[in-house]
């Protein structure tokens, strides 16, 4: 069978690619297809993450094993698309270049019979141009939310925002 994906760059502008690929293709081959269809050279680190309907990042499937060996890591070259994506599990997040954090939402749109006249993988449709730099990411959280969710583990009334008022000599050493 053939999987038809829409791969959308996480940006305000509409930038996406529709790709057909065989279901028994490795995630590494899919990674290569995505990088080529968006014009990347494919030399940077990348990972797929299994995702749910809310686009929450789940289990990582990495291009290379960067672990310390204590926990097993799924690798793209050892993982087939059909073992990760199906009609009930349709979403993944793909991140290319961990320094730039190009982030893509990957969604299975259709499962179809192969067409004998088409070579796979097949770039069916390309919309929008990749911006010169990746969209800015904000990795901040509301400290009140963190305090409410996790509590104050030290049981004191100190707030990191009050650092300047704590009387420390920053240059003590």
N, C-alpha and C positions, 0 to 999 in steps of 0.2 A: 504494500500500500504506500501511498504518497501522503506526506504531511504537508499541509499548506499553513505557513506561519506569517503573521504580521509582526515585524520587528520595529518598534517605535522608539525613537530617541526621546528620553525624558527631558523635554524642553517645551517652551511656550509655543514655538513655531511647529508646524506640522512637518516632521521629517520621519519617513518610514519606508520600509522595504517589504514587499510581499515575496516570499521565497517558498518554492516547492522543493522537497527533499525526501529521499527514501526513508521510511520509518526505521530501517535497520542500519542507519548511518550512525557513526559515533558522534558524540558531542564535540570532539575535536574537529571533525570535518565540518560540522555545523558552525563552529566558531570560525573556521577558515572562510566559510561562505559568507558569514555576517561581516567579517572584517573586509573582505574584498568588495562586497556590495556597498559598503559605506566609504570605501576608499582608504582604509587604514593599511599600513604595511604588514600588520600581523605579528610584529616582533615584541609586543608588550604582554605582560601578564594579564590573564583574564580568568573569570570564573562565571559559571552559571549558578543560580540559586533557585531551588524549587520554591514556588510561590503559591499563595492561596488567592481567593477571590478579592481580597482587600490589598493585594500586591505587597504582602508582608514577606520579608526575606526569610527563607527557610534554609534547609540543608545546602551546603556548598558542594559544587562539583568543580574541581580546580583543573587548570591547564597543567600545572606542575605540582609535585608533592613538596610543599613548603613547611610541612609539619615537623615537629621535633621527634616523631616516631612513636609517641605515646598514644596517639589516637588515630584510628584508621581514617584515611581521606579518600573520597571517591575522585577518580581522575577522568578527565574528558575522553582520553583515548581508550579507556576500559569500559565506558558507559555508552550504551546505545540509546538513541532518542526514544524508541519504543519502551524502554525500561524506566523512563522518567515522565514521559508525556503520553496522555491518552485522552479519550473523550470525557473522562471524569476529572482529570488533572491536566488542565490546559495552559497553565501560566508558569513562566520562569522569568527571572530577572537576570540580565547579562551585563556584567561590568567589564569594560576593557580599559586597560592602563590604569593601575591603581594610584598613580600619581595624579592623573588628570580626572579620573572617575567618570569616564563616559558611561552613562547608565542607560540601558535599554529595557523596555518591557517587551517580552516575547510571548505571543499568544497563539496557540493552535487554533486556526480558524476553520479548518476542514480536513477530513481524511477522505482521500479519493483513490480510485484505481489509477495505476500508471498509464500514461499515454506513450505508446511505442514510438512515437515520432519525436519525443522530447528527451533531451539529455538532462539528467539530474545530477547535482542540484540545479535549479532553474530560478533565475531572478525574474519573477513575473511582472513586477511593477516597482518603480522607484518614484517617490514623491519627496520633494524638498532637498535642499542642500545642507550638508553637514556644516555647522558654523566653524569658524576658525579656531575657537577654543570651546571647551565643554561648558555647559551651564554651571553657574555658581551653585554650590551646595552650602546649606547652613546646618551645622552640626551642634546647635545650641538646644538647650532644654530649659524649661521654666524651673527655677530652683524651688519654688513653692510646690510644684508638682512632684519633684523628687523628694522633698521633705515629707509630703503627704503620703507618697507611695512607700518610701523606705524608712521614714522616721529619722530621727537624729540618733545615730548609733552610739554617740558618746554621752547622751543624756545631759548635754549642756545647752546654753542659750547662745552659743557663739555662732556667728555667721561669717562665712568666708569673705563676704562683701565688706565686713568691718575690719579687714586686715590692717589697714593703715592706722586704726585707732587702738591697736593691741599693744603698742609700746615696744615692739621689737626693734632691735638694731640690725638692719639688714646686712650690714657689713661687719659682723662680729668676728669673722675669721680673717 
